[in-house]
């Protein structure tokens, strides 16, 4: 009788062990969410008027700084030392980058800069910098590709004899459903938030 009971206990123990292994195997078999693909396409720059040869050469070696984190994509004309966001991509005109990202909604923000003369960087930012929040909204679906296309149109600013060539970033989204109309990311408008009034998370504040 004692040996028969021991045999039952060993059998039950083996069954419990097998059930535990099966449960672990089922947990391991739960599929992880499939990411999608974001392609950031920076098109070759264009200009509505002829550009000096020197300006063309300088622009050819330039590009756009941008970053993505937690469903937010940010393009900035303001130097990254003043921005509290990882602008860790610099894509040159006429090139593109591809990133695998979690599926979900993404919002594109542009940080613009109008050129002003000033004796300090702070005053120049206060006068000329602004934030355009959530100018473009799109979704990344699992296993699918979305292209954020940026068309840089160069404009000329002349301030007290100094000439600046700044790109206006016309942004649109292209996916299986088609393409959205382009909107300017870094043009000041009624919804723009001037740098002194902006209190959001994108502005670096020294502590």
Secondary structure, DSSP 8 states (H G I E B T S, - for coil): -HHHHHHHHHHHHHHHHHHHHHHHHHHHTS-----EEEEEEE---EESS---HHHHHHHHT-EEEEEEETTEEEEESS-GGGBSS---EEEETT-EEEEEE-SEEEEEEEEEE-----SSHHHHHHHHEEEEEEEEEEEE-TT-EEEEEEEEEEEEEEETTEEEEEEEEEEEEEETTEE---EESSS--TT-EETTT--STTB----
